[in-house]
């Protein structure tokens, strides 16, 4: 472990992004695996999984962690409650953006405005439940619609609804059947 940590440290010092290590080592499976005492990381697939999830939570910004589906306990609770867990922009950032925009000169103001993009600030202000959830049949499908990422969960053989992960197996929220693990 010591040699591995030294190698990671040197790689980070030479400019290899932490995000590259996190995406490579998160969900790596081997023993020991199981429950942890960390409130943000309740289960770990391996020591590498735990270490790189903790590094991601401590050092990566929310947007990069969101792309990797790594959230703190508070961010997961906010998602379950139906609100976007993204941190609201600070006053310093808002002031910097305002100053930057006022310094810019626009050549042609008569051009039609581009459609407004869904920014982090507008998403944070609107609960996810009001953004529309389509026709989600399970919490797995609802989470996919909220985050915009699809999971690799199988469809239920009994009723056809997308199953949700339950440990190392999958369970159907529609009929209660499992993927064969008991």
trRosetta pair geometry for C-beta under 8 A, 3 or more apart (Angstrom, degrees):
i j d omega theta_ij theta_ji phi_ij phi_ji
1 4 5.6 -57 -149 38 34 113
1 5 6.2 33 155 -19 69 106
1 47 7.7 -63 -110 136 122 148
2 5 5.9 -55 -147 36 30 108
2 6 6.5 30 154 -18 64 105
3 6 5.7 -54 -148 36 32 112
3 7 6.4 35 152 -21 64 106
4 7 5.7 -55 -150 35 32 113
4 8 6.5 31 153 -17 66 104
5 8 5.7 -50 -146 37 34 111
5 9 6.2 39 153 -22 65 106
6 9 5.6 -54 -147 36 31 115
6 10 6.4 29 156 -17 65 105
7 10 6.0 -54 -147 37 29 108
7 11 6.3 29 154 -19 63 108
8 11 5.7 -57 -147 38 30 112
8 12 6.3 31 155 -19 66 106
8 21 6.4 78 -140 -128 107 153
9 12 5.9 -56 -149 35 28 110
9 13 6.4 27 153 -18 63 108
10 13 5.6 -56 -149 37 33 113
10 14 6.3 20 155 -10 66 110
11 14 5.9 -64 -147 44 30 103
11 16 4.2 -25 164 31 94 138
11 21 7.5 124 102 -67 135 124
12 15 7.9 117 -177 -14 28 9
12 16 6.1 -77 -83 62 37 85
12 18 6.4 32 -117 -74 111 81
12 21 7.8 -42 -72 -15 96 144
16 20 5.9 -94 173 58 89 137
16 21 7.1 84 131 -41 113 101
17 20 4.9 105 70 -6 84 99
17 21 7.8 -158 103 2 54 81
18 21 5.7 -57 -159 39 44 109
18 22 6.1 43 147 -22 74 106
18 55 6.3 -141 -167 146 121 117
18 56 7.3 169 142 -91 112 61
18 59 5.8 -33 124 103 175 128
18 60 6.2 -147 98 -69 123 97
19 22 5.6 -53 -142 37 33 113
19 23 6.2 29 161 -16 67 106
19 56 7.9 85 -106 -115 56 97
19 60 6.3 107 -80 -114 84 129
19 64 5.4 -95 -99 -172 124 129
19 68 7.3 -155 -150 -49 85 133
20 23 6.2 -56 -145 38 26 105
20 24 6.4 21 156 -16 61 113
21 24 5.8 -64 -148 40 30 110
21 25 5.9 -6 169 6 70 117
21 52 6.0 -146 132 -126 91 121
21 55 7.5 -21 98 94 122 149
22 25 6.7 -73 -133 49 21 88
22 26 5.6 24 174 -28 66 115
22 52 4.8 166 -117 172 59 107
22 53 7.6 111 -146 -82 98 36
22 55 6.6 -145 -83 86 102 105
22 56 4.5 94 -128 -74 143 115
22 60 6.8 -36 -22 -40 164 147
22 68 5.9 -10 127 -136 119 165
22 70 7.2 -77 177 -15 129 156
23 26 6.6 -41 -120 27 20 109
23 68 5.9 -123 -86 -112 79 114
24 28 7.9 18 138 -53 59 120
25 28 5.2 -49 -161 -8 54 130
25 48 4.5 -113 -173 162 111 109
25 49 6.8 -156 146 -81 77 41
25 51 7.4 -37 132 73 139 96
25 52 4.3 132 87 -20 116 157
26 49 5.8 81 -145 -137 44 70
26 52 5.3 -123 -63 99 75 121
26 53 5.9 103 -117 -67 103 81
26 56 7.3 4 -70 -20 131 147
26 68 6.6 95 34 177 162 118
26 70 6.9 -101 -126 -71 155 123
27 45 5.6 63 -148 11 37 156
27 49 6.0 99 -51 -116 16 114
28 45 6.3 161 76 98 38 122
28 46 5.3 -64 99 39 82 137
28 48 4.8 -17 65 85 132 128
28 49 5.5 -159 48 -59 71 86
29 33 6.7 -1 -149 -78 73 151
29 45 4.6 -77 -95 171 69 115
29 46 5.8 162 -140 -36 22 113
29 49 7.6 31 -78 -42 44 135
30 33 7.1 159 89 -44 26 111
30 45 7.8 64 19 141 43 83
30 46 4.7 48 49 -109 68 133
30 48 7.8 48 39 17 103 111
31 46 7.3 -61 -35 -115 6 85
32 46 7.3 121 74 -140 43 54
32 47 6.7 63 57 -46 83 93
33 44 6.2 -140 -146 101 67 69
33 45 5.2 -22 -132 -174 125 30
33 46 5.4 -39 -83 -74 95 49
33 49 7.7 40 -120 35 96 136
34 43 6.9 -81 173 -143 26 77
34 44 7.0 -4 56 55 33 75
35 42 6.5 -33 -141 167 78 69
35 43 5.9 -42 -97 -98 51 67
36 41 5.6 7 58 104 144 90
36 42 6.5 -174 48 -163 83 20
36 43 7.0 176 6 -95 88 16
36 44 5.5 57 -37 -10 123 112
36 50 6.2 136 -75 -123 149 128
38 41 4.4 14 93 50 130 86
38 42 7.3 -133 80 -72 74 33
38 50 7.6 144 14 -155 145 104
38 54 7.1 -102 -130 -91 163 107
39 42 7.5 6 -156 -73 28 80
39 73 5.0 -50 143 -27 91 151
40 53 8.0 -179 119 144 100 108
40 54 7.9 119 83 -106 121 67
40 57 5.6 96 138 -134 151 162
40 71 8.0 -142 -163 115 93 48
40 72 4.8 -52 -125 -140 116 65
40 73 5.1 -114 -99 -24 56 87
41 44 6.1 41 156 -67 115 96
41 50 6.0 130 139 -134 148 76
41 53 5.0 117 -105 114 135 137
41 54 6.4 -76 -10 -66 149 78
41 57 7.4 -128 -44 -21 107 147
44 47 7.4 66 140 -87 137 23
44 49 4.8 157 -169 93 84 109
44 50 3.7 -7 -127 -64 152 97
44 53 7.1 -143 -111 22 97 139
45 49 4.1 106 48 -34 87 166
46 49 4.7 107 48 2 70 102
46 50 7.2 -136 94 -1 41 86
47 50 5.8 -56 -150 38 33 110
47 51 6.1 31 155 -20 68 108
48 51 5.8 -55 -142 37 30 110
48 52 6.2 13 165 -5 66 111
49 52 6.6 -69 -146 44 21 97
49 53 6.2 21 158 -18 62 112
50 53 5.9 -59 -145 37 27 109
50 54 6.3 25 159 -18 64 109
51 54 5.9 -61 -153 37 27 110
51 55 6.4 25 152 -17 64 107
52 55 5.3 -45 -140 37 39 114
52 56 6.2 45 156 -22 65 102
53 56 5.7 -54 -149 36 31 113
53 57 6.4 29 153 -17 65 106
53 70 5.8 -168 -141 -138 80 125
54 57 5.8 -54 -146 38 31 110
54 58 6.2 22 157 -13 65 112
55 58 5.9 -63 -143 43 28 106
55 59 5.8 -26 176 24 67 117
55 60 7.8 67 129 -17 68 97
56 59 7.0 -81 -126 54 17 77
56 60 4.7 -21 -158 16 64 128
56 64 7.8 -137 -155 113 95 101
56 65 5.5 128 161 -107 105 96
56 68 6.4 -100 -152 82 150 150
56 70 4.8 27 116 107 141 162
57 60 7.5 -9 -51 41 12 90
57 65 7.0 80 -92 -118 49 143
57 70 6.4 -121 -63 150 78 113
57 72 6.1 112 -144 -79 115 84
60 64 4.4 -108 180 85 114 122
60 65 5.0 138 101 -54 118 88
60 68 7.7 23 117 22 165 136
60 70 7.6 68 65 75 136 130
61 64 5.4 88 60 14 74 100
61 65 7.1 -147 98 -3 35 93
62 65 5.7 -64 -146 43 31 108
62 66 5.9 37 156 -28 69 106
62 75 7.7 177 -135 -109 106 145
62 85 7.6 -159 -156 114 126 88
62 86 5.6 132 136 -133 146 68
62 87 5.7 -180 -29 8 153 97
63 66 5.6 -50 -147 30 28 115
63 67 6.8 31 153 -19 60 102
63 86 7.7 41 -73 -126 70 111
63 120 7.5 -71 -83 -88 109 140
64 67 5.7 -49 -154 31 35 113
64 68 6.7 19 151 -4 64 108
65 68 5.7 -67 -150 49 36 102
65 70 4.5 -94 -162 74 90 91
65 71 6.6 131 140 -80 117 48
66 69 7.3 31 -170 -79 33 36
66 71 7.5 51 -95 -77 62 93
66 86 7.4 -11 -64 -85 147 93
66 147 7.3 -165 -175 -147 93 100
69 147 7.3 46 -102 -175 93 158
69 149 6.7 -119 -66 75 115 160
71 75 3.9 -129 -171 93 106 123
71 76 4.9 136 104 -55 128 80
71 79 7.2 -18 -171 -10 172 135
71 85 6.4 52 -147 97 126 162
72 75 4.7 95 50 7 76 103
72 76 7.1 -141 92 -4 40 86
73 76 5.8 -55 -149 37 32 110
73 77 6.3 33 152 -20 65 106
74 77 5.6 -53 -146 36 32 113
74 78 6.4 34 153 -21 64 104
74 85 7.4 141 118 -147 71 114
75 78 5.7 -50 -148 34 33 113
75 79 6.6 34 152 -19 63 103
75 85 3.6 94 -152 173 78 148
76 79 5.7 -53 -151 35 34 112
76 80 6.4 33 152 -18 66 105
76 85 7.4 14 -40 -78 22 158
77 80 5.7 -53 -147 37 33 110
77 81 6.3 30 153 -17 65 109
78 81 5.6 -57 -146 41 31 111
78 83 4.7 -72 -178 76 89 99
78 84 7.2 -15 139 103 118 18
78 85 4.0 135 75 -92 129 86
79 82 7.8 66 178 -58 29 14
79 83 7.3 -102 -82 67 28 52
79 84 7.7 33 -95 -124 70 28
79 85 5.4 -45 -47 -29 86 117
79 128 7.2 32 -144 0 59 157
79 143 7.4 54 157 -123 125 89
79 146 6.6 129 -159 129 98 150
79 147 7.8 11 -142 -62 135 100
82 127 5.1 32 130 178 98 110
82 128 5.0 -146 -174 57 58 91
82 129 3.9 -1 -166 -31 132 108
83 127 5.0 -60 -94 -124 70 77
83 128 6.2 -170 -102 -1 12 91
84 123 4.7 111 -83 145 171 93
84 124 5.2 -114 83 -100 123 46
84 126 7.5 50 -5 71 120 62
84 127 7.6 -167 -7 -134 75 31
84 128 5.8 130 -55 -55 70 96
86 120 5.2 -130 153 -164 155 101
86 123 6.3 57 29 95 139 113
86 124 5.1 -103 77 -80 101 102
87 124 7.7 -23 112 -114 16 142
88 121 7.4 69 -150 -126 68 70
88 124 5.2 160 -94 151 72 153
89 93 4.7 -109 -174 80 101 133
89 94 5.8 117 124 -53 119 88
89 120 7.2 113 -50 98 100 111
89 121 5.5 -31 -3 -90 122 104
89 124 7.9 177 -9 30 74 155
90 93 5.0 99 57 7 76 99
90 94 7.1 -140 100 -2 42 89
91 94 5.5 -55 -147 40 35 113
91 95 6.2 37 154 -21 68 105
92 95 5.8 -55 -148 36 29 110
92 96 6.4 29 154 -19 64 107
93 96 5.7 -55 -148 37 32 111
93 97 6.3 30 155 -18 66 106
94 97 5.9 -55 -147 37 30 110
94 98 6.3 31 154 -19 64 108
95 98 5.7 -54 -146 37 31 113
95 99 6.3 31 155 -18 65 106
96 99 5.8 -54 -146 37 30 110
96 100 6.3 31 154 -20 64 108
97 100 5.6 -54 -146 37 31 113
97 101 6.3 28 156 -17 65 107
98 101 5.9 -56 -146 38 29 108
98 102 6.3 24 157 -16 64 108
99 102 5.9 -57 -145 38 29 108
99 103 6.4 28 156 -20 63 109
100 103 5.9 -60 -150 36 28 110
100 104 6.7 32 152 -28 63 104
101 104 5.7 -51 -151 24 35 113
106 109 5.3 84 110 -73 128 85
108 111 5.0 72 115 -22 110 106
113 116 7.9 11 141 -55 118 76
118 122 6.1 -119 -154 77 56 123
118 123 6.1 67 169 -58 95 101
119 122 5.0 91 56 12 79 98
119 123 7.0 -144 96 -4 40 90
120 123 5.7 -58 -146 39 32 111
120 124 6.2 33 156 -24 66 107
121 124 5.9 -53 -147 32 29 111
121 125 6.7 25 156 -19 61 108
122 125 5.8 -57 -150 34 35 110
122 126 6.6 8 161 0 68 111
123 126 6.5 -74 -146 47 30 93
123 131 7.7 14 -134 -81 76 146
126 130 5.5 -114 -179 77 94 117
126 131 5.8 106 124 -64 121 93
127 130 4.9 86 67 7 86 101
127 131 7.5 -147 100 -14 47 86
128 131 5.4 -50 -152 23 42 117
128 133 7.6 65 147 -75 87 99
128 146 4.9 25 -167 -131 140 112
129 133 7.0 -27 -132 -34 50 118
131 146 7.9 110 67 -121 130 70
133 136 5.1 -57 154 2 107 120
133 142 5.7 -1 -163 -132 129 85
133 145 5.3 111 -153 100 65 148
133 146 7.2 -15 -113 -60 93 84
134 145 5.5 -150 24 -123 117 148
136 139 7.9 64 156 -100 126 18
136 141 4.1 172 -145 107 84 105
136 142 4.0 102 162 -71 163 71
136 144 7.8 163 -115 50 113 91
136 145 5.7 -111 -68 2 120 138
137 141 5.7 54 40 28 65 152
137 161 4.7 -124 117 -131 130 110
137 162 7.2 126 67 26 103 82
137 173 7.9 163 134 75 73 108
137 174 6.5 1 156 -72 111 117
138 141 5.0 97 54 9 74 98
138 142 7.0 -134 100 -4 40 90
138 161 5.3 119 -37 164 120 116
138 162 5.6 -143 42 71 132 79
138 163 7.4 -82 158 -117 173 16
138 164 5.9 -156 154 -40 125 106
138 172 7.6 -99 -98 -160 143 56
138 173 4.4 140 -131 39 100 126
138 174 6.7 -78 -74 -38 106 87
139 142 5.3 -52 -144 39 37 116
139 143 6.2 41 156 -21 68 103
139 164 5.7 15 68 -82 95 152
139 173 6.3 116 6 -50 88 162
140 143 5.9 -53 -148 36 28 110
140 144 6.6 31 150 -21 61 105
140 151 5.8 -86 -171 38 105 144
140 153 5.4 -44 -170 33 154 160
140 162 5.1 -126 89 116 126 110
140 163 6.8 50 0 108 159 27
140 164 4.0 -164 -49 -90 111 84
140 165 7.6 121 -98 -1 119 68
140 173 7.8 178 2 -3 94 123
141 144 5.5 -51 -150 33 35 116
141 145 6.5 32 153 -18 66 104
141 161 7.8 -93 -21 -171 130 85
141 162 5.2 125 -57 47 97 130
142 145 5.8 -56 -150 36 32 108
142 146 6.3 28 154 -17 66 108
143 146 5.7 -55 -143 38 32 110
143 147 6.0 7 166 3 68 113
143 151 7.5 40 89 -31 114 124
144 147 6.6 -68 -136 51 22 92
144 148 7.6 103 173 -75 53 2
144 149 6.4 -112 -136 82 66 47
144 150 5.2 40 -144 -108 124 51
144 151 6.1 -109 -78 -3 109 86
145 148 7.6 26 -171 -72 23 43
151 162 7.6 122 65 169 108 130
151 165 7.6 -124 -178 -26 144 105
153 162 5.4 91 94 177 116 93
153 163 5.0 -147 170 74 114 72
153 164 6.3 -25 -127 -103 161 26
153 165 6.4 -122 -94 -47 113 73
153 170 5.6 139 -152 -126 95 136
154 162 7.8 173 104 -145 26 63
154 163 5.7 9 70 28 69 119
154 170 6.0 161 40 55 91 166
154 179 6.4 109 49 -113 128 123
155 160 5.5 -6 173 -155 119 47
155 161 7.0 159 -155 81 76 18
155 162 5.8 -54 -102 -94 65 52
155 163 7.0 153 -138 -9 15 86
156 159 5.0 6 97 50 134 74
156 160 5.9 -59 64 -4 86 12
156 161 5.1 17 12 52 125 67
156 162 7.5 -139 -14 -83 83 5
156 163 5.5 125 -65 -60 79 95
156 172 3.9 56 -97 -100 133 136
156 174 6.3 -132 14 46 164 118
156 175 6.5 138 173 33 152 111
156 177 6.0 116 -154 62 108 114
157 177 7.1 -93 51 114 85 150
158 172 6.7 -146 46 35 110 171
158 174 8.0 -169 88 90 103 109
158 175 4.9 -98 100 68 136 159
158 177 4.9 123 -1 0 136 151
159 172 6.5 132 41 176 110 146
159 174 4.6 -126 87 108 151 137
159 175 4.7 152 -16 -22 130 124
159 177 7.9 157 4 18 94 119
161 172 5.8 111 71 -156 104 100
161 173 6.8 -96 122 55 141 77
161 174 4.0 127 15 -19 149 136
161 175 7.7 155 27 -1 119 86
163 170 3.8 78 127 159 134 117
163 171 6.1 156 -164 71 102 21
163 172 5.0 -65 -103 -78 88 63
163 173 7.8 151 -135 -6 48 72
163 179 6.4 126 138 -56 171 106
164 170 6.6 156 75 -155 25 80
164 171 6.2 -30 62 62 78 75
164 173 6.2 38 4 -33 118 109
165 169 7.8 140 -156 87 56 35
165 170 5.9 -53 -101 -101 40 73
166 169 5.5 -29 72 79 88 83
166 170 6.3 120 19 -134 86 20
166 171 4.2 34 -12 -5 143 112
166 178 7.3 -85 57 -127 136 102
167 181 7.5 -126 87 111 117 145
168 181 6.5 151 87 -98 87 175
169 178 5.6 18 150 -176 135 108
169 179 4.9 -175 -170 49 87 104
169 180 7.1 -155 -136 59 117 60
169 181 3.4 -137 -77 46 134 127
170 178 6.9 148 84 -162 51 61
170 179 4.1 64 48 -28 89 130
171 176 7.2 -20 -176 -156 99 40
171 177 7.5 175 -153 93 59 35
171 178 5.2 -28 -102 -104 73 76
171 179 7.5 -100 -64 -10 38 83
172 175 5.2 5 108 47 131 77
172 176 6.2 -45 76 10 87 11
172 177 4.9 21 26 52 124 75
172 178 7.5 -138 6 -75 79 30
173 176 7.9 35 -140 -72 19 48
178 181 6.2 -104 152 58 126 62
178 182 6.7 137 73 -90 155 56
